[in-house]
Amino acid sequence: MVQQEQFLDVIDRDEAERRFHGALRLEPLEIESIALSDGWGRVLAEDVVSQVDVPSFDRSNYDGFAVQSSDTVGAHEESPQRVRLLPEVIATAVIPTSEVRTGTAVSIATGGVVPRGADAVVMVEHADLDGAELLIRRSVAPGFGIAFAGTDIASGETVMRRGQLLTSRDTGVLAAIGASRIPVWRRPRVAIVSTGDEIISPEQPMQPGMIYDSNAQIIADAVHELGGEPIVMGIVKDDLQPLRQKVREALQRCDIVLLSGGTSKGAGDLSYRTVEELSDPGIVAHGVALKPGKPICLAVSRGKPVVILPGFPTSAIFTFHEFVAPVIRRLAGRPRTQSGVVDARLAMKVNSEIGRTEYLLVNLCERHATTPPAQRSSGAQTLVAYPMGKGSGSVTAFSRADGFVTIGRHEEILEAGAPVQVTLLGRDLEIADLVVIGSHCVGLDFLLGRLRDQGFHTKFLAVGSSGGLDAAKRGECDLAGVHLLDPDTGTYNRPFLGPGLALIRGYGRLQGLVFRPNDSRFDGRSYEDVANYVRQADDCLMVNRNQGSGTRILIDQLLDGAKPAGYAVQSRSHNAVAAAIAQGRADWGVAIRTVADAAGLAFLALSEEQFDLVVPDTHLTKPAVRALQDLLINPEIRQRLVEMGFAPAPLQEP
């Protein structure tokens, strides 16, 4: 008779995990490049930067007529405005040859390229033909009916960050930017070995004294769900030598080895005896104070986990999720998750259309009271839902949204601050460690990527400098990216700080007039000559920036009250400005040098602006905010910013 041994040392769960993790290699596995068609469920190993604008051209949102919006002022049903209809009909995938001038229009299809000179589209149902003339029966504002190049995704924009678990929403975004192959972490291969004379596979007929091997199926599917690749290695009977050979094979082929059954020290429990022979370091815990799951055995061989799960299915799956699942997630580079329907308050007023149910995509942030912690009430913190405003043509809104708010068909207006319920698009919601709202910059993308490397979950919402400043005042973000010029003092950002706000100095960006190379209207001319020229020139088109952006203030200073051709066309990013000029839809605009260089455009420096970060005083002690401040004084990071074309603020400057 063989005497059964007792467990070596029953320890608590946390101590078992500490010993286990301390002996493991827990960084994600190596990077592999795969076809986008195989990307669903994989985890990005590198940031994905778009090489194209989406859309790649100024695109009509409707069937209708491309016009100059100024020609539609005052138009209504009883008194339409008349313009001459040009003979061209702009279909999709056709480069227009017409130029829309004052008093003219051209027919355009949904998805057609907006011709030069046009700044709006009149829908076909709001106009009639009268011979060679077009009768416009509804006025339109500049930009109406047009999706400008790069308004959804701009060339050079980081569309997804490393660590992103790819869903069908994300693979659609990657397809939209032409990413045919993507860098992902290799999935950990998990060997699953079932042991015991009494175990049979589900394909076999049941016999007395036998049990079906359900553990292998449960565990294999759980490995799939966690982002691993299960390698089911079959059933090994209670024979020591075949089991040793199977474990050796599993260690050679796989990153994790799981044995089901035989973890106790009874006469027939050979799994323990086999694992006991491992070294470097071998068994780190055998017996954990869990119910169920006490017999679990945790071992490590040269950085690879070898785990004997209890034979009873409930104990096996419980201990699998306690000890093995976190390791698989770490090796696969997967993020953590949470789930449900959550309560929130709307960040801004939303108008809906009576008579239909609307699903409003939103991004969720935490709002913190801006009073000191000691003075806060228990309700000082809540979720804030930011509507995703890119429209139905966007391929990123659905991907980046946390969930949606259902607006009933009898609701017309939801006021800012209204309580709403948000249905999460995924099963889980992960509240970000750092929320940044404000102006976008590729330098900021770089810094947020480094924070992600440190384990922080970050969220960025592009709403412009003024919108970011307002969000910081309301306590809806940890940081606001701003580059706002005070025209009275010529100072960036600091004059706009109010009570309860602090400034983290960022870096300088060179702003200037951007145009196509060898354009004699600008090439080789001084700033004063160019400024005088663009204020009164009628032979070139500008592309403007949106109200509320720091660049718009600089443009209005440059123009000194003038509104030259193209002034009403407002792009929402530096990249969109560069795209319009490079593609000939405009002749000049104002953007930062890094974007102009990337687009192959000529650049005439206007001024150096300061891109800084505004932070509510109550958020200064957050770990992620401190980590970002550390990055900004890190010599390696500062050198990388210099290489990207930015000028980090002097260290001695407050």
Buried (B, 14 or more C-beta within 10 A) or exposed (E): EEEEEEBBEBBEBEEBBBBBBEBBBBEBBEBEEEEBEEBEBBBBBBBBBBEBBBBBBBBBBBBBBBBBBEBBEEBEEEEBBBBEBBEBBBEEEEEBEBEBBEEBBBBBBBBBBBBBBBBBBBBBEBBEEEEEBBBBBBBBEBBBBBBBBBBBBBBBBBBBBBBBBBBEBBBEBBBBBEBEEBBBBBBBBBBBBBBBEBBBEEEEEEEEEBBBBBBBBBBBEBBBEBBBBBBBBEBBEBEEEEBBEBBBBBBEEBBBBBBBBBBBBEEBBBBBEBBBEBEEEBBBBBBBEBEBBBBBBBBBBEEBBBBBBBBBBEBBBBBBEBBBBBBBBBBBBBEEEEEEEBEBBBBBEBEBEEEEEBEBBBBBBBBBBBBEEEEBEEEBEEBBBBBBEBEEBBBBBBBBBBBBBEBEEEBEEBEEEBEBEBBBBBEEBBBBBBBBBBBBBBBBBBBBBBBBEEEBBBBBBBBBBBBBBBBBBBBBBBBBBBBBBEEEEEEBBBEBBEEBBBBBBBBBBBBBBBBBEEBEBBEEBEBEEBBBBBBEBEEBBBBBBBEBBBBBBBBBBBBEEBEBBBBBBBBBBBBBBBBBBBBEBBBBBBBBBBBBBBBEBBBBEBBBBBBBBBBBEBBEEBEBBEBBBEBBEBEEBBEBBEEBBBBBBEEEEE
